[in-house]
Amino acid sequence: MSIDKTAIRNAATVIVLRDRMTNPAILMGQRGAKAAFMPNKFVFPGGALDPQDADIPLATPLPSVCHDRLAEKAPDGMQNALAAAAVRELWEETGLVLGVPGDWAGDVPEDWQTFAKTGHLPAAEALQFVFRALTPPGRPRRFDARFFLVDASAIQGDIDDFTHATDELSHLQWIPLAEARSFDLPFITEVVLAEVEARVTDLSPPDSVPYFLNNEEASLFLRLRGYPMPDV
């Protein structure tokens, strides 16, 4: 199936944070030199939604405030798909499991078969929606990305075991939060890092979420906060 390079694709990105009260570190990897989008950059695991993600049952739901914020300025009913995509992308790119032990009922979609073989069901209760960004016009790929913060304590198994990861990201590693800006990062990742730093000691999901909206007219910093936003 060909991809429309001009289309804006919905995407989910996962920021896994460990040792937040002592020596906070985040999980990042490096994109390939030949990647069409952000080559060579260090990024968080994540990617575009798959059509099957909307139909994936979640063992536990998103926090209610995150569910509500995800609904703002978005098509109806995307919350499940975004949460499922976050779990799937984390698994594919790092080999880490965000889920609960359990058996799948019925046929497992192709993109989820390796996850299902771990003996887990995807779970969303640990995902905290903390940032949203729309890629500026003119880029080779455009994504409407939702960033989810998750504490490493919610990961099943060894959080240092990346043996089941695909090769989409190389040099997977836990980077001390204080050192992350010394790496080659996309601009938007640096912006998101500031939000993560502000939330290190706050274990609750945010009531409002920054939204970096880039369209043909302007680049705007908005906030998703539970009441109607202006049309832009």
C-alpha positions as CSV (number, residue, x, y, z in Angstrom):
1,M,0.0,0.0,0.0
2,S,1.4,3.4,-1.0
3,I,1.6,6.3,1.5
4,D,0.3,9.7,0.6
5,K,3.3,11.8,1.5
6,T,1.2,15.0,1.7
7,A,-1.3,13.6,4.1
8,I,-1.2,14.4,7.8
9,R,-1.0,11.1,9.7
10,N,-2.1,10.7,13.3
11,A,0.7,9.3,15.5
12,A,1.5,8.3,19.0
13,T,4.9,8.8,20.8
14,V,5.9,7.3,24.1
15,I,8.2,8.9,26.6
16,V,9.3,6.3,29.2
17,L,10.7,7.8,32.4
18,R,12.6,5.8,35.0
19,D,14.1,6.6,38.4
20,R,12.1,9.9,38.3
21,M,12.6,10.7,42.0
22,T,16.4,10.0,42.1
23,N,18.1,10.1,38.7
24,P,15.5,10.5,36.0
25,A,16.3,9.1,32.6
26,I,14.3,8.7,29.4
27,L,14.4,6.0,26.7
28,M,15.5,7.2,23.3
29,G,17.0,5.7,20.1
30,Q,18.5,7.0,16.9
31,R,16.8,7.0,13.5
32,G,18.6,5.7,10.5
33,A,20.7,7.9,8.2
34,K,18.4,7.0,5.3
35,A,15.1,7.6,7.1
36,A,12.8,9.9,5.2
37,F,11.7,11.6,8.5
38,M,14.3,13.0,10.9
39,P,17.3,11.0,9.8
40,N,20.1,10.5,12.4
41,K,18.1,12.2,15.1
42,F,17.6,10.8,18.6
43,V,13.9,10.4,19.2
44,F,11.4,8.8,21.5
45,P,9.8,5.5,20.3
46,G,6.6,6.2,18.3
47,G,4.9,6.2,14.9
48,A,1.7,6.5,12.9
49,L,-1.5,4.7,13.7
50,D,-2.3,1.5,11.9
51,P,-5.9,0.9,10.8
52,Q,-6.1,-2.1,13.1
53,D,-5.3,0.0,16.2
54,A,-8.8,1.4,16.5
55,D,-10.2,-2.1,17.1
56,I,-7.7,-3.3,19.7
57,P,-9.3,-4.0,23.1
58,L,-7.5,-2.4,26.0
59,A,-7.2,-4.3,29.3
60,T,-7.3,-1.0,31.2
61,P,-8.5,2.5,29.9
62,L,-6.7,5.8,29.7
63,P,-7.0,8.1,32.6
64,S,-10.2,10.0,32.2
65,V,-8.6,13.5,31.9
66,C,-6.3,12.2,29.1
67,H,-9.3,10.6,27.4
68,D,-11.0,14.0,27.4
69,R,-8.0,16.0,26.2
70,L,-7.3,13.6,23.4
71,A,-10.9,14.3,22.1
72,E,-10.2,18.0,21.7
73,K,-9.6,19.2,18.1
74,A,-9.6,15.6,16.9
75,P,-12.0,13.2,15.1
76,D,-14.5,11.4,17.2
77,G,-13.4,8.2,19.0
78,M,-9.6,8.3,18.4
79,Q,-8.6,7.8,22.0
80,N,-8.5,4.0,21.8
81,A,-6.5,4.0,18.6
82,L,-4.0,6.4,19.9
83,A,-3.5,4.5,23.1
84,A,-3.2,1.2,21.3
85,A,-0.7,2.7,18.8
86,A,1.4,3.9,21.7
87,V,1.6,0.4,23.2
88,R,2.3,-1.2,19.8
89,E,5.0,1.3,18.8
90,L,6.7,1.0,22.2
91,W,6.8,-2.8,21.7
92,E,7.9,-2.7,18.1
93,E,10.7,-0.2,18.6
94,T,12.0,-1.2,22.0
95,G,10.7,-4.6,22.8
96,L,9.1,-3.3,26.0
97,V,5.7,-4.4,27.1
98,L,3.0,-2.0,28.4
99,G,0.2,-4.4,29.4
100,V,-1.2,-6.9,31.8
101,P,-1.0,-10.7,31.7
102,G,-3.8,-12.2,29.7
103,D,-4.9,-14.2,26.7
104,W,-6.3,-12.6,23.5
105,A,-9.8,-13.6,22.4
106,G,-10.4,-14.5,18.8
107,D,-8.0,-13.7,15.9
108,V,-5.1,-11.4,16.7
109,P,-4.4,-8.7,14.0
110,E,-1.1,-9.2,12.1
111,D,0.6,-6.2,13.6
112,W,-0.2,-7.3,17.1
113,Q,0.8,-11.0,16.9
114,T,4.3,-10.7,18.3
115,F,2.9,-8.6,21.2
116,A,0.2,-11.2,21.9
117,K,2.8,-13.9,22.1
118,T,4.3,-12.3,25.1
119,G,1.1,-13.3,27.0
120,H,0.0,-9.8,27.6
121,L,-3.0,-7.6,26.8
122,P,-2.3,-3.9,26.0
123,A,-3.1,-1.6,28.9
124,A,-3.5,2.2,28.8
125,E,-3.9,3.3,32.4
126,A,-0.3,4.3,32.7
127,L,-0.3,6.5,29.6
128,Q,-0.4,10.2,30.4
129,F,-1.2,12.5,27.5
130,V,1.3,15.4,27.9
131,F,1.9,17.1,24.5
132,R,0.6,17.3,21.0
133,A,2.5,18.6,17.9
134,L,1.6,18.9,14.2
135,T,4.6,18.7,11.9
136,P,5.1,22.0,9.9
137,P,4.1,22.1,6.2
138,G,6.8,21.3,3.7
139,R,8.4,18.4,5.5
140,P,8.7,15.0,3.7
141,R,6.2,13.5,6.3
142,R,3.6,15.3,8.4
143,F,2.3,13.8,11.7
144,D,-0.2,15.0,14.2
145,A,1.6,13.4,17.1
146,R,0.3,12.8,20.6
147,F,3.1,12.4,23.2
148,F,2.4,10.0,26.2
149,L,4.5,10.0,29.3
150,V,4.7,6.6,31.1
151,D,6.6,5.7,34.2
152,A,8.9,2.7,33.7
153,S,7.4,1.0,36.7
154,A,4.4,0.2,34.5
155,I,6.6,-1.8,32.0
156,Q,6.4,-5.6,32.3
157,G,9.7,-7.4,32.7
158,D,13.2,-6.1,32.4
159,I,13.3,-2.5,31.3
160,D,16.9,-2.9,30.1
161,D,16.0,-5.8,27.7
162,F,15.7,-4.5,24.2
163,T,16.3,-7.9,22.5
164,H,12.8,-8.0,21.0
165,A,13.1,-4.5,19.4
166,T,13.0,-4.1,15.6
167,D,15.8,-2.3,13.9
168,E,13.9,0.9,13.3
169,L,15.8,2.6,16.1
170,S,19.5,2.0,16.9
171,H,21.5,2.8,20.0
172,L,18.5,2.4,22.3
173,Q,19.5,3.7,25.7
174,W,18.4,5.3,28.9
175,I,19.6,8.9,28.8
176,P,19.8,10.9,32.0
177,L,17.2,13.7,31.6
178,A,19.8,16.3,32.5
179,E,22.0,15.1,29.6
180,A,19.4,14.6,26.8
181,R,20.0,18.0,25.2
182,S,23.6,17.1,24.4
183,F,22.3,14.6,21.8
184,D,21.2,15.4,18.2
185,L,17.5,16.0,18.8
186,P,14.7,17.4,16.6
187,F,13.4,20.8,17.7
188,I,10.1,19.5,18.8
189,T,11.8,16.9,21.0
190,E,13.6,19.6,22.9
191,V,10.3,21.4,23.4
192,V,8.7,18.2,24.8
193,L,11.7,17.6,27.1
194,A,10.9,20.9,28.9
195,E,7.4,19.6,29.6
196,V,8.8,16.3,30.9
197,E,11.2,18.1,33.1
198,A,8.4,20.1,34.6
199,R,6.4,16.9,35.3
200,V,9.2,14.7,36.8
201,T,7.9,14.8,40.3
202,D,4.2,15.1,39.4
203,L,2.7,11.6,39.1
204,S,-0.8,12.7,38.0
205,P,-1.8,13.4,34.4
206,P,-2.0,17.0,33.5
207,D,-5.2,18.9,33.4
208,S,-4.2,20.8,30.3
209,V,-1.9,19.8,27.4
210,P,0.4,22.0,25.2
211,Y,-0.5,21.8,21.5
212,F,2.2,23.0,19.0
213,L,0.1,23.6,15.9
214,N,1.9,24.3,12.6
215,N,-0.4,25.1,9.7
216,E,0.0,27.1,6.5
217,E,-0.9,30.3,8.2
218,A,1.2,30.2,11.4
219,S,2.9,28.3,14.2
220,L,0.9,28.5,17.4
221,F,1.3,27.2,20.9
222,L,-2.2,26.4,22.2
223,R,-3.5,24.4,25.2
224,L,-6.0,21.6,25.3
225,R,-7.8,22.4,28.5
226,G,-11.4,21.2,28.4
227,Y,-13.3,24.0,26.7
228,P,-13.8,24.8,23.0
229,M,-10.6,26.0,21.2
230,P,-10.7,28.7,18.5
231,D,-10.8,27.4,14.9
232,V,-7.3,27.8,13.3
